[in-house]
Amino acid sequence: MAVTIAKATAKLGVVGGTVYFTAKEGLWGNSKETNDAYKRLKSKTLDEWLPASVDMKPSTSKKLVSKPLMQKKEETPAVKSQQPSQYNACVNTVFKTLADLPETVPVKVNSVVTYFKNLG
């Protein structure tokens, strides 16, 4: 019981600390604050984030984000031009299925009931 409470408290502390840290850094603000926080995170090294009492190997002083997180990918014109029609077809299928539910559900339920009756 005490171990469970200790685990829950530790998890809650980690989550609370993470939320506090991200709020302090500006990740929960508007897009400008978030962009500024990303730039700060990208510019700092691991040694700058950790307290001086933590003994680190020399190889860990690299930047936290060494590569750009977002890279511009090449556009595929054939796929991009089809996206609106594919999206519309998907939406139409979803709503057609929802509209047909009152007719299809009783038929499917009857087929399941018949299947289980034939098993017995």
C-alpha positions in Angstrom: 0.0 0.0 0.0 2.8 2.4 0.9 4.7 1.5 -2.2 1.7 2.2 -4.4 1.2 5.6 -2.7 4.9 6.4 -3.1 4.8 5.4 -6.8 1.7 7.6 -7.4 3.3 10.5 -5.6 6.5 10.2 -7.6 4.5 10.1 -10.9 2.4 13.1 -9.8 5.6 14.9 -8.9 7.2 14.2 -12.3 4.0 15.3 -14.2 3.6 18.4 -12.0 7.2 19.4 -12.4 7.0 18.9 -16.2 3.9 21.1 -16.4 5.5 23.7 -14.2 8.7 23.7 -16.2 6.9 23.9 -19.6 4.6 26.7 -18.3 7.7 28.6 -16.9 9.5 28.2 -20.3 6.4 29.6 -22.2 5.2 26.4 -24.0 1.6 27.0 -23.0 1.4 30.6 -24.2 0.7 32.0 -27.6 2.7 31.0 -30.7 5.3 33.7 -30.2 6.1 32.5 -26.7 6.3 28.9 -27.9 8.6 29.8 -30.7 10.8 31.8 -28.3 10.9 28.8 -25.9 11.9 26.5 -28.8 14.7 28.9 -29.8 16.0 29.0 -26.2 15.9 25.2 -25.9 17.7 24.8 -29.2 20.4 27.3 -28.2 21.3 25.8 -24.8 23.6 22.9 -24.2 23.0 20.0 -21.7 25.6 21.5 -19.3 23.6 24.7 -19.1 20.4 22.8 -18.2 21.9 20.6 -15.5 23.1 21.9 -12.1 26.8 22.1 -11.5 26.7 19.2 -8.9 25.9 16.7 -11.7 29.1 15.1 -13.0 28.8 14.7 -16.8 31.0 13.2 -19.4 32.6 15.7 -21.9 30.7 14.1 -24.8 27.3 15.2 -23.4 27.8 18.9 -23.9 26.1 18.8 -27.3 23.1 20.9 -28.0 19.8 19.4 -26.9 18.4 19.8 -30.4 21.2 19.2 -32.9 19.0 18.9 -36.0 16.1 21.1 -37.0 12.9 19.5 -35.8 10.9 20.6 -38.8 12.3 20.1 -42.2 10.5 21.1 -45.3 9.6 18.1 -47.4 9.1 18.0 -51.1 5.6 18.4 -52.2 4.0 15.6 -54.3 1.7 17.5 -56.7 -0.2 14.3 -57.7 -1.2 13.5 -54.1 -1.8 17.1 -53.1 -4.3 17.7 -55.9 -6.2 14.6 -54.9 -6.5 15.5 -51.2 -9.7 17.5 -51.4 -11.6 14.9 -53.4 -10.4 12.1 -51.1 -11.4 14.0 -48.0 -14.8 14.7 -49.5 -15.2 11.1 -50.4 -14.3 10.1 -46.8 -16.8 12.5 -45.3 -19.5 11.3 -47.6 -18.8 7.7 -46.7 -18.9 8.4 -43.0 -22.2 10.3 -43.2 -23.8 7.7 -45.5 -22.8 5.0 -43.0 -24.3 7.0 -40.2 -27.5 7.6 -42.2 -27.8 3.8 -43.0 -27.3 2.7 -39.4 -31.1 2.4 -38.6 -31.4 -0.1 -41.4 -28.1 -2.0 -41.1 -28.0 -2.5 -37.3 -31.2 -4.7 -37.1 -30.0 -6.8 -40.0 -26.6 -7.3 -38.5 -28.0 -8.1 -35.0 -30.4 -10.7 -36.6 -27.5 -12.3 -38.4 -25.5 -12.6 -35.2 -28.5 -14.0 -33.3 -29.1 -16.5 -36.1 -25.5 -17.5 -36.1 -25.5 -18.2 -32.3 -28.8 -20.1 -32.5 -27.4 -22.4 -35.2 -24.3 -23.1 -33.0 -26.5 -24.5 -30.3 
